[in-house]
Amino acid sequence: MNPIGLISMQYARPFTAEHFPLFARMRQHGYDFVELLVPEVGEIDMKEARKALDDVGLGVVLAARVNLQRNLSSADGAAHRAGIDYLKYTVDCAKALGAIDRI
């Protein structure tokens, strides 16, 4: 059977630590995972978020927040470099939250 997930933006944007208790409700309603936006630096504590997910057995997938200031296809060198750095950051977030080894 395919896993079923829920997008966190249906509850809040940004989705922060104050919303972590919702993970239990999501799981109780039968969801297998939650889709979180890749948090901006400092927006959430990754260890705290992972613990909250692990505590209820909820998987996680991430959606990148792209913008013109971090644009891989930009001719502007700074925006292009910021895009590369951001993608590296998204992988770090995925590892920290367990997205890579969950679903």
N, C-alpha and C positions, 0 to 999 in steps of 0.2 A: 504494500500500500504506500502511496506517496505521502510524504510528510506535508502537513498543513501549517501555514504560518500566518502571522498577523503583522501588519506594518505599524510600528510604534507611533508614527505621526497621527494615527487615528485617535491617540490619547493625548499626546503633547508634542510640541516642537519648540525648543529642544527637549528631548527626553533625558532627564537628569536623575540624580540619585533619589530625589523625592518621589520619583515614579517607579523605582525598583519594586516596591510592594505589588505593583500591578502584574509582575511576572507570575506570581502565584495564581492570580485570577485567570491569566491567559492560559496557564497550564490546566487549571481546573475546568476551563471551558473546552479543553481538548486540543489546544494548539500544541504543535511540536516544536515550533521555533518562532522567534520574533525577528523582524527586520528592523535594525537600528540604522540611523544615519551614522556615518563615520563621525565620531565626535570631534569637534574642534579641540585643539590642544588645551588641556585643563578643564574641559567641560564636564567630564566625569572621571572618577578614579577607576582605572581599568581593573585593578584587583578586586575592588568592591563590586563592580558590575559583574565580573566573572563569578564571584562567590554567589551573588544574588541569582544568577542564571543557574549555576550548579546546584544550589540549594533546592530548587524546584524542578530540576531536570529539563530545563528549557534550552533548546538549541538557539543559535543566533546566526544570522547572515547580515552582511553590511551593504549599505548603499552609499556610494561616494557622493560628496557634495562638490560638484564641479562649478567653476566660475571663470570669468575672464582673467582674473589675476593669477590663476594656476591652470593654464591652458596648454596642453601638450602640443596643440597644432598652431600655437601663436608664433608669429614672426618675431615678436618681442622676446629677446633672450631671457629677461627676468621672469616673464610669465611662463615661458617654456620650462625653465629650470624649476620654478615653483611647482609646476605640474608634475615634473619628475619626482621632486621631493615629496609632494603630497601622495603620490602613488606608493612610494616607499613607506610613508607614514600609515597608509591604509593597510598595508600588509602587516606592519607592526601591530596595529590595532586588532586585526583579525587573529593574529597569533595570541595576543594578550587576552582576548575575549573567548578564545577557543573556537572561533568560527571555522578554522581549518580542520579541526578534528571532530566536529560534532555531527554533522548531518550526512 
